[in-house]
Amino acid sequence: MGVVREVKRGDTTFIFCDDYCKDTTPEEVQASKKRLGEIAYPALRAKYLREEKTG
């Protein structure tokens, strides 16, 4: 495992490694992007709507 980057934010440390996606197929990349969108979109939309109501 090769650590590419380490980022600290508060009490959390994010460690990015190059072995996670080294052998990833294009289909796996698309599936990961889709899943990320399924998780992130509702949260981002809710944040936007909250800000719109208060702003």
PDB file of N, CA, C, O and CB in Angstrom:
ATOM      1  N   MET A   1       0.845  -1.174   0.000  1.00  0.00           N
ATOM      2  CA  MET A   1       0.000   0.000   0.000  1.00  0.00           C
ATOM      3  C   MET A   1       0.889   1.235   0.000  1.00  0.00           C
ATOM      4  O   MET A   1       1.741   1.402   0.872  1.00  0.00           O
ATOM      5  CB  MET A   1      -0.960  -0.001   1.216  1.00  0.00           C
ATOM      6  N   GLY A   2       0.679   2.092  -0.984  1.00  0.00           N
ATOM      7  CA  GLY A   2       1.435   3.319  -1.046  1.00  0.00           C
ATOM      8  C   GLY A   2       0.565   4.510  -0.673  1.00  0.00           C
ATOM      9  O   GLY A   2      -0.417   4.805  -1.355  1.00  0.00           O
ATOM     10  N   VAL A   3       0.924   5.192   0.405  1.00  0.00           N
ATOM     11  CA  VAL A   3       0.168   6.370   0.814  1.00  0.00           C
ATOM     12  C   VAL A   3       0.530   7.517  -0.121  1.00  0.00           C
ATOM     13  O   VAL A   3       1.693   7.908  -0.224  1.00  0.00           O
ATOM     14  CB  VAL A   3       0.458   6.744   2.306  1.00  0.00           C
ATOM     15  N   VAL A   4      -0.475   8.047  -0.795  1.00  0.00           N
ATOM     16  CA  VAL A   4      -0.276   9.131  -1.745  1.00  0.00           C
ATOM     17  C   VAL A   4      -0.396  10.477  -1.049  1.00  0.00           C
ATOM     18  O   VAL A   4       0.358  11.410  -1.328  1.00  0.00           O
ATOM     19  CB  VAL A   4      -1.283   9.033  -2.892  1.00  0.00           C
ATOM     20  N   ARG A   5      -1.373  10.561  -0.125  1.00  0.00           N
ATOM     21  CA  ARG A   5      -1.603  11.833   0.552  1.00  0.00           C
ATOM     22  C   ARG A   5      -2.285  11.581   1.893  1.00  0.00           C
ATOM     23  O   ARG A   5      -3.104  10.673   2.032  1.00  0.00           O
ATOM     24  CB  ARG A   5      -2.458  12.782  -0.329  1.00  0.00           C
ATOM     25  N   GLU A   6      -1.934  12.390   2.855  1.00  0.00           N
ATOM     26  CA  GLU A   6      -2.562  12.314   4.166  1.00  0.00           C
ATOM     27  C   GLU A   6      -3.038  13.714   4.537  1.00  0.00           C
ATOM     28  O   GLU A   6      -2.258  14.666   4.520  1.00  0.00           O
ATOM     29  CB  GLU A   6      -1.577  11.742   5.243  1.00  0.00           C
ATOM     30  N   VAL A   7      -4.328  13.836   4.874  1.00  0.00           N
ATOM     31  CA  VAL A   7      -4.928  15.126   5.186  1.00  0.00           C
ATOM     32  C   VAL A   7      -5.568  15.044   6.559  1.00  0.00           C
ATOM     33  O   VAL A   7      -6.308  14.103   6.846  1.00  0.00           O
ATOM     34  CB  VAL A   7      -5.972  15.540   4.111  1.00  0.00           C
ATOM     35  N   LYS A   8      -5.286  16.027   7.416  1.00  0.00           N
ATOM     36  CA  LYS A   8      -5.893  16.068   8.739  1.00  0.00           C
ATOM     37  C   LYS A   8      -6.867  17.235   8.794  1.00  0.00           C
ATOM     38  O   LYS A   8      -6.524  18.367   8.453  1.00  0.00           O
ATOM     39  CB  LYS A   8      -4.814  16.191   9.850  1.00  0.00           C
ATOM     40  N   ARG A   9      -8.093  16.938   9.233  1.00  0.00           N
ATOM     41  CA  ARG A   9      -9.126  17.958   9.435  1.00  0.00           C
ATOM     42  C   ARG A   9      -9.732  17.705  10.808  1.00  0.00           C
ATOM     43  O   ARG A   9     -10.475  16.743  11.004  1.00  0.00           O
ATOM     44  CB  ARG A   9     -10.232  17.918   8.294  1.00  0.00           C
ATOM     45  N   GLY A  10      -9.413  18.564  11.742  1.00  0.00           N
ATOM     46  CA  GLY A  10      -9.909  18.357  13.103  1.00  0.00           C
ATOM     47  C   GLY A  10      -9.366  17.068  13.669  1.00  0.00           C
ATOM     48  O   GLY A  10      -8.160  16.825  13.652  1.00  0.00           O
ATOM     49  N   ASP A  11     -10.264  16.245  14.171  1.00  0.00           N
ATOM     50  CA  ASP A  11      -9.864  14.959  14.755  1.00  0.00           C
ATOM     51  C   ASP A  11      -9.815  13.834  13.732  1.00  0.00           C
ATOM     52  O   ASP A  11      -9.540  12.686  14.080  1.00  0.00           O
ATOM     53  CB  ASP A  11     -10.812  14.582  15.866  1.00  0.00           C
ATOM     54  N   THR A  12     -10.081  14.159  12.473  1.00  0.00           N
ATOM     55  CA  THR A  12     -10.158  13.138  11.429  1.00  0.00           C
ATOM     56  C   THR A  12      -8.929  13.187  10.531  1.00  0.00           C
ATOM     57  O   THR A  12      -8.467  14.264  10.153  1.00  0.00           O
ATOM     58  CB  THR A  12     -11.431  13.320  10.593  1.00  0.00           C
ATOM     59  N   THR A  13      -8.408  12.019  10.194  1.00  0.00           N
ATOM     60  CA  THR A  13      -7.284  11.907   9.263  1.00  0.00           C
ATOM     61  C   THR A  13      -7.750  11.117   8.047  1.00  0.00           C
ATOM     62  O   THR A  13      -8.229   9.991   8.175  1.00  0.00           O
ATOM     63  CB  THR A  13      -6.045  11.222   9.939  1.00  0.00           C
ATOM     64  N   PHE A  14      -7.607  11.712   6.873  1.00  0.00           N
ATOM     65  CA  PHE A  14      -7.930  11.039   5.607  1.00  0.00           C
ATOM     66  C   PHE A  14      -6.624  10.550   5.007  1.00  0.00           C
ATOM     67  O   PHE A  14      -5.689  11.330   4.828  1.00  0.00           O
ATOM     68  CB  PHE A  14      -8.695  11.996   4.609  1.00  0.00           C
ATOM     69  N   ILE A  15      -6.556   9.274   4.698  1.00  0.00           N
ATOM     70  CA  ILE A  15      -5.355   8.698   4.101  1.00  0.00           C
ATOM     71  C   ILE A  15      -5.729   8.165   2.720  1.00  0.00           C
ATOM     72  O   ILE A  15      -6.595   7.299   2.592  1.00  0.00           O
ATOM     73  CB  ILE A  15      -4.748   7.562   5.007  1.00  0.00           C
ATOM     74  N   PHE A  16      -5.074   8.688   1.699  1.00  0.00           N
ATOM     75  CA  PHE A  16      -5.335   8.285   0.316  1.00  0.00           C
ATOM     76  C   PHE A  16      -4.201   7.369  -0.141  1.00  0.00           C
ATOM     77  O   PHE A  16      -3.025   7.728  -0.081  1.00  0.00           O
ATOM     78  CB  PHE A  16      -5.467   9.534  -0.628  1.00  0.00           C
ATOM     79  N   CYS A  17      -4.584   6.183  -0.596  1.00  0.00           N
ATOM     80  CA  CYS A  17      -3.605   5.185  -1.025  1.00  0.00           C
ATOM     81  C   CYS A  17      -3.772   4.901  -2.514  1.00  0.00           C
ATOM     82  O   CYS A  17      -4.883   4.980  -3.040  1.00  0.00           O
ATOM     83  CB  CYS A  17      -3.754   3.881  -0.205  1.00  0.00           C
ATOM     84  N   ASP A  18      -2.689   4.575  -3.190  1.00  0.00           N
ATOM     85  CA  ASP A  18      -2.748   4.341  -4.631  1.00  0.00           C
ATOM     86  C   ASP A  18      -3.172   2.919  -5.001  1.00  0.00           C
ATOM     87  O   ASP A  18      -3.446   2.647  -6.170  1.00  0.00           O
ATOM     88  CB  ASP A  18      -1.408   4.634  -5.241  1.00  0.00           C
ATOM     89  N   ASP A  19      -3.231   2.026  -4.045  1.00  0.00           N
ATOM     90  CA  ASP A  19      -3.582   0.652  -4.389  1.00  0.00           C
ATOM     91  C   ASP A  19      -5.080   0.427  -4.509  1.00  0.00           C
ATOM     92  O   ASP A  19      -5.501  -0.603  -5.036  1.00  0.00           O
ATOM     93  CB  ASP A  19      -3.022  -0.283  -3.367  1.00  0.00           C
ATOM     94  N   TYR A  20      -5.894   1.358  -4.038  1.00  0.00           N
ATOM     95  CA  TYR A  20      -7.346   1.174  -4.098  1.00  0.00           C
ATOM     96  C   TYR A  20      -7.846   1.146  -5.539  1.00  0.00           C
ATOM     97  O   TYR A  20      -8.651   0.284  -5.894  1.00  0.00           O
ATOM     98  CB  TYR A  20      -8.053   2.285  -3.323  1.00  0.00           C
ATOM     99  N   CYS A  21      -7.391   2.061  -6.361  1.00  0.00           N
ATOM    100  CA  CYS A  21      -7.938   2.169  -7.718  1.00  0.00           C
ATOM    101  C   CYS A  21      -6.948   1.770  -8.809  1.00  0.00           C
ATOM    102  O   CYS A  21      -7.223   1.966  -9.993  1.00  0.00           O
ATOM    103  CB  CYS A  21      -8.400   3.576  -7.963  1.00  0.00           C
ATOM    104  N   LYS A  22      -5.823   1.225  -8.431  1.00  0.00           N
ATOM    105  CA  LYS A  22      -4.794   0.870  -9.410  1.00  0.00           C
ATOM    106  C   LYS A  22      -5.292  -0.119 -10.459  1.00  0.00           C
ATOM    107  O   LYS A  22      -4.991   0.033 -11.643  1.00  0.00           O
ATOM    108  CB  LYS A  22      -3.593   0.289  -8.704  1.00  0.00           C
ATOM    109  N   ASP A  23      -6.042  -1.118 -10.042  1.00  0.00           N
ATOM    110  CA  ASP A  23      -6.514  -2.157 -10.966  1.00  0.00           C
ATOM    111  C   ASP A  23      -8.026  -2.075 -11.200  1.00  0.00           C
ATOM    112  O   ASP A  23      -8.668  -3.084 -11.491  1.00  0.00           O
ATOM    113  CB  ASP A  23      -6.151  -3.540 -10.426  1.00  0.00           C
ATOM    114  N   THR A  24      -8.577  -0.890 -11.074  1.00  0.00           N
ATOM    115  CA  THR A  24     -10.015  -0.712 -11.207  1.00  0.00           C
ATOM    116  C   THR A  24     -10.408  -0.643 -12.682  1.00  0.00           C
ATOM    117  O   THR A  24      -9.768   0.042 -13.480  1.00  0.00           O
ATOM    118  CB  THR A  24     -10.472   0.558 -10.468  1.00  0.00           C
ATOM    119  N   THR A  25     -11.467  -1.366 -13.023  1.00  0.00           N
ATOM    120  CA  THR A  25     -11.957  -1.356 -14.404  1.00  0.00           C
ATOM    121  C   THR A  25     -12.845  -0.128 -14.626  1.00  0.00           C
ATOM    122  O   THR A  25     -13.353   0.447 -13.663  1.00  0.00           O
ATOM    123  CB  THR A  25     -12.743  -2.666 -14.722  1.00  0.00           C
ATOM    124  N   PRO A  26     -13.033   0.275 -15.880  1.00  0.00           N
ATOM    125  CA  PRO A  26     -13.932   1.406 -16.165  1.00  0.00           C
ATOM    126  C   PRO A  26     -15.349   1.181 -15.620  1.00  0.00           C
ATOM    127  O   PRO A  26     -16.004   2.128 -15.185  1.00  0.00           O
ATOM    128  CB  PRO A  26     -13.998   1.649 -17.672  1.00  0.00           C
ATOM    129  N   GLU A  27     -15.812  -0.051 -15.643  1.00  0.00           N
ATOM    130  CA  GLU A  27     -17.139  -0.366 -15.110  1.00  0.00           C
ATOM    131  C   GLU A  27     -17.195  -0.138 -13.599  1.00  0.00           C
ATOM    132  O   GLU A  27     -18.192   0.363 -13.079  1.00  0.00           O
ATOM    133  CB  GLU A  27     -17.515  -1.819 -15.438  1.00  0.00           C
ATOM    134  N   GLU A  28     -16.130  -0.504 -12.904  1.00  0.00           N
ATOM    135  CA  GLU A  28     -16.070  -0.289 -11.454  1.00  0.00           C
ATOM    136  C   GLU A  28     -16.008   1.200 -11.129  1.00  0.00           C
ATOM    137  O   GLU A  28     -16.586   1.646 -10.138  1.00  0.00           O
ATOM    138  CB  GLU A  28     -14.854  -1.013 -10.851  1.00  0.00           C
ATOM    139  N   VAL A  29     -15.316   1.960 -11.954  1.00  0.00           N
ATOM    140  CA  VAL A  29     -15.247   3.415 -11.761  1.00  0.00           C
ATOM    141  C   VAL A  29     -16.642   4.018 -11.908  1.00  0.00           C
ATOM    142  O   VAL A  29     -17.052   4.834 -11.083  1.00  0.00           O
ATOM    143  CB  VAL A  29     -14.262   4.066 -12.778  1.00  0.00           C
ATOM    144  N   GLN A  30     -17.366   3.626 -12.941  1.00  0.00           N
ATOM    145  CA  GLN A  30     -18.724   4.126 -13.157  1.00  0.00           C
ATOM    146  C   GLN A  30     -19.635   3.752 -11.992  1.00  0.00           C
ATOM    147  O   GLN A  30     -20.429   4.578 -11.541  1.00  0.00           O
ATOM    148  CB  GLN A  30     -19.294   3.575 -14.471  1.00  0.00           C
ATOM    149  N   ALA A  31     -19.532   2.531 -11.506  1.00  0.00           N
ATOM    150  CA  ALA A  31     -20.355   2.086 -10.378  1.00  0.00           C
ATOM    151  C   ALA A  31     -20.033   2.903  -9.123  1.00  0.00           C
ATOM    152  O   ALA A  31     -20.933   3.250  -8.358  1.00  0.00           O
ATOM    153  CB  ALA A  31     -20.135   0.579 -10.109  1.00  0.00           C
ATOM    154  N   SER A  32     -18.753   3.206  -8.913  1.00  0.00           N
ATOM    155  CA  SER A  32     -18.360   4.023  -7.765  1.00  0.00           C
ATOM    156  C   SER A  32     -18.904   5.434  -7.881  1.00  0.00           C
ATOM    157  O   SER A  32     -19.390   5.995  -6.899  1.00  0.00           O
ATOM    158  CB  SER A  32     -16.842   4.062  -7.632  1.00  0.00           C
ATOM    159  N   LYS A  33     -18.827   6.015  -9.079  1.00  0.00           N
ATOM    160  CA  LYS A  33     -19.361   7.365  -9.298  1.00  0.00           C
ATOM    161  C   LYS A  33     -20.864   7.401  -9.059  1.00  0.00           C
ATOM    162  O   LYS A  33     -21.382   8.337  -8.450  1.00  0.00           O
ATOM    163  CB  LYS A  33     -19.045   7.846 -10.722  1.00  0.00           C
ATOM    164  N   LYS A  34     -21.559   6.376  -9.540  1.00  0.00           N
ATOM    165  CA  LYS A  34     -23.008   6.311  -9.363  1.00  0.00           C
ATOM    166  C   LYS A  34     -23.346   6.233  -7.881  1.00  0.00           C
ATOM    167  O   LYS A  34     -24.231   6.946  -7.408  1.00  0.00           O
ATOM    168  CB  LYS A  34     -23.601   5.100 -10.117  1.00  0.00           C
ATOM    169  N   ARG A  35     -22.660   5.386  -7.158  1.00  0.00           N
ATOM    170  CA  ARG A  35     -22.921   5.229  -5.714  1.00  0.00           C
ATOM    171  C   ARG A  35     -22.608   6.525  -4.969  1.00  0.00           C
ATOM    172  O   ARG A  35     -23.354   6.913  -4.070  1.00  0.00           O
ATOM    173  CB  ARG A  35     -22.079   4.062  -5.128  1.00  0.00           C
ATOM    174  N   LEU A  36     -21.537   7.186  -5.325  1.00  0.00           N
ATOM    175  CA  LEU A  36     -21.194   8.460  -4.695  1.00  0.00           C
ATOM    176  C   LEU A  36     -22.310   9.481  -4.912  1.00  0.00           C
ATOM    177  O   LEU A  36     -22.688  10.202  -3.988  1.00  0.00           O
ATOM    178  CB  LEU A  36     -19.860   8.998  -5.255  1.00  0.00           C
ATOM    179  N   GLY A  37     -22.830   9.536  -6.124  1.00  0.00           N
ATOM    180  CA  GLY A  37     -23.935  10.442  -6.426  1.00  0.00           C
ATOM    181  C   GLY A  37     -25.175  10.109  -5.633  1.00  0.00           C
ATOM    182  O   GLY A  37     -25.871  11.010  -5.164  1.00  0.00           O
ATOM    183  N   GLU A  38     -25.467   8.820  -5.472  1.00  0.00           N
ATOM    184  CA  GLU A  38     -26.632   8.398  -4.698  1.00  0.00           C
ATOM    185  C   GLU A  38     -26.518   8.825  -3.239  1.00  0.00           C
ATOM    186  O   GLU A  38     -27.524   9.112  -2.591  1.00  0.00           O
ATOM    187  CB  GLU A  38     -26.804   6.885  -4.786  1.00  0.00           C
ATOM    188  N   ILE A  39     -25.309   8.864  -2.734  1.00  0.00           N
ATOM    189  CA  ILE A  39     -25.082   9.254  -1.343  1.00  0.00           C
ATOM    190  C   ILE A  39     -25.014  10.783  -1.211  1.00  0.00           C
ATOM    191  O   ILE A  39     -25.646  11.362  -0.327  1.00  0.00           O
ATOM    192  CB  ILE A  39     -23.780   8.611  -0.810  1.00  0.00           C
ATOM    193  N   ALA A  40     -24.256  11.422  -2.083  1.00  0.00           N
ATOM    194  CA  ALA A  40     -23.983  12.852  -1.938  1.00  0.00           C
ATOM    195  C   ALA A  40     -25.135  13.743  -2.391  1.00  0.00           C
ATOM    196  O   ALA A  40     -25.392  14.767  -1.758  1.00  0.00           O
ATOM    197  CB  ALA A  40     -22.752  13.207  -2.712  1.00  0.00           C
ATOM    198  N   TYR A  41     -25.827  13.392  -3.453  1.00  0.00           N
ATOM    199  CA  TYR A  41     -26.853  14.273  -4.004  1.00  0.00           C
ATOM    200  C   TYR A  41     -27.945  14.626  -2.990  1.00  0.00           C
ATOM    201  O   TYR A  41     -28.258  15.806  -2.831  1.00  0.00           O
ATOM    202  CB  TYR A  41     -27.479  13.626  -5.215  1.00  0.00           C
ATOM    203  N   PRO A  42     -28.534  13.646  -2.301  1.00  0.00           N
ATOM    204  CA  PRO A  42     -29.575  14.015  -1.337  1.00  0.00           C
ATOM    205  C   PRO A  42     -29.066  14.960  -0.239  1.00  0.00           C
ATOM    206  O   PRO A  42     -29.777  15.881   0.164  1.00  0.00           O
ATOM    207  CB  PRO A  42     -30.147  12.762  -0.700  1.00  0.00           C
ATOM    208  N   ALA A  43     -27.863  14.737   0.234  1.00  0.00           N
ATOM    209  CA  ALA A  43     -27.306  15.598   1.275  1.00  0.00           C
ATOM    210  C   ALA A  43     -27.050  17.003   0.745  1.00  0.00           C
ATOM    211  O   ALA A  43     -27.357  17.984   1.423  1.00  0.00           O
ATOM    212  CB  ALA A  43     -26.009  15.000   1.823  1.00  0.00           C
ATOM    213  N   LEU A  44     -26.495  17.111  -0.453  1.00  0.00           N
ATOM    214  CA  LEU A  44     -26.241  18.424  -1.038  1.00  0.00           C
ATOM    215  C   LEU A  44     -27.535  19.163  -1.349  1.00  0.00           C
ATOM    216  O   LEU A  44     -27.626  20.375  -1.153  1.00  0.00           O
ATOM    217  CB  LEU A  44     -25.410  18.282  -2.301  1.00  0.00           C
ATOM    218  N   ARG A  45     -28.524  18.440  -1.829  1.00  0.00           N
ATOM    219  CA  ARG A  45     -29.823  19.052  -2.133  1.00  0.00           C
ATOM    220  C   ARG A  45     -30.487  19.559  -0.858  1.00  0.00           C
ATOM    221  O   ARG A  45     -31.030  20.663  -0.836  1.00  0.00           O
ATOM    222  CB  ARG A  45     -30.747  18.043  -2.849  1.00  0.00           C
ATOM    223  N   ALA A  46     -30.444  18.757   0.203  1.00  0.00           N
ATOM    224  CA  ALA A  46     -31.032  19.167   1.476  1.00  0.00           C
ATOM    225  C   ALA A  46     -30.341  20.410   2.022  1.00  0.00           C
ATOM    226  O   ALA A  46     -30.996  21.312   2.544  1.00  0.00           O
ATOM    227  CB  ALA A  46     -30.946  18.028   2.495  1.00  0.00           C
ATOM    228  N   LYS A  47     -29.026  20.456   1.902  1.00  0.00           N
ATOM    229  CA  LYS A  47     -28.274  21.629   2.355  1.00  0.00           C
ATOM    230  C   LYS A  47     -28.691  22.865   1.563  1.00  0.00           C
ATOM    231  O   LYS A  47     -28.901  23.933   2.138  1.00  0.00           O
ATOM    232  CB  LYS A  47     -26.754  21.391   2.215  1.00  0.00           C
ATOM    233  N   TYR A  48     -28.806  22.724   0.278  1.00  0.00           N
ATOM    234  CA  TYR A  48     -29.213  23.830  -0.585  1.00  0.00           C
ATOM    235  C   TYR A  48     -30.601  24.334  -0.202  1.00  0.00           C
ATOM    236  O   TYR A  48     -30.818  25.541  -0.100  1.00  0.00           O
ATOM    237  CB  TYR A  48     -29.193  23.396  -2.058  1.00  0.00           C
ATOM    238  N   LEU A  49     -31.538  23.416   0.009  1.00  0.00           N
ATOM    239  CA  LEU A  49     -32.895  23.798   0.370  1.00  0.00           C
ATOM    240  C   LEU A  49     -32.964  24.477   1.735  1.00  0.00           C
ATOM    241  O   LEU A  49     -33.739  25.414   1.926  1.00  0.00           O
ATOM    242  CB  LEU A  49     -33.790  22.582   0.358  1.00  0.00           C
ATOM    243  N   ARG A  50     -32.155  24.006   2.685  1.00  0.00           N
ATOM    244  CA  ARG A  50     -32.097  24.654   4.002  1.00  0.00           C
ATOM    245  C   ARG A  50     -31.597  26.078   3.876  1.00  0.00           C
ATOM    246  O   ARG A  50     -32.164  27.000   4.462  1.00  0.00           O
ATOM    247  CB  ARG A  50     -31.194  23.865   4.959  1.00  0.00           C
ATOM    248  N   GLU A  51     -30.522  26.256   3.100  1.00  0.00           N
ATOM    249  CA  GLU A  51     -29.942  27.586   2.917  1.00  0.00           C
ATOM    250  C   GLU A  51     -30.906  28.508   2.179  1.00  0.00           C
ATOM    251  O   GLU A  51     -30.958  29.706   2.458  1.00  0.00           O
ATOM    252  CB  GLU A  51     -28.618  27.491   2.152  1.00  0.00           C
ATOM    253  N   GLU A  52     -31.659  27.961   1.251  1.00  0.00           N
ATOM    254  CA  GLU A  52     -32.624  28.763   0.477  1.00  0.00           C
ATOM    255  C   GLU A  52     -33.746  29.269   1.399  1.00  0.00           C
ATOM    256  O   GLU A  52     -34.215  30.396   1.242  1.00  0.00           O
ATOM    257  CB  GLU A  52     -33.225  27.922  -0.701  1.00  0.00           C
ATOM    258  N   LYS A  53     -34.165  28.455   2.337  1.00  0.00           N
ATOM    259  CA  LYS A  53     -35.238  28.852   3.271  1.00  0.00           C
ATOM    260  C   LYS A  53     -34.767  29.899   4.269  1.00  0.00           C
ATOM    261  O   LYS A  53     -35.539  30.767   4.675  1.00  0.00           O
ATOM    262  CB  LYS A  53     -35.763  27.632   4.025  1.00  0.00           C
ATOM    263  N   THR A  54     -33.491  29.818   4.666  1.00  0.00           N
ATOM    264  CA  THR A  54     -32.985  30.739   5.684  1.00  0.00           C
ATOM    265  C   THR A  54     -32.350  31.978   5.077  1.00  0.00           C
ATOM    266  O   THR A  54     -32.138  32.970   5.775  1.00  0.00           O
ATOM    267  CB  THR A  54     -31.978  30.036   6.566  1.00  0.00           C
ATOM    268  N   GLY A  55     -32.050  31.935   3.806  1.00  0.00           N
ATOM    269  CA  GLY A  55     -31.285  32.988   3.201  1.00  0.00           C
ATOM    270  C   GLY A  55     -32.028  34.079   2.619  1.00  0.00           C
ATOM    271  O   GLY A  55     -31.434  35.014   2.083  1.00  0.00           O
TER     272      GLY A  55
END
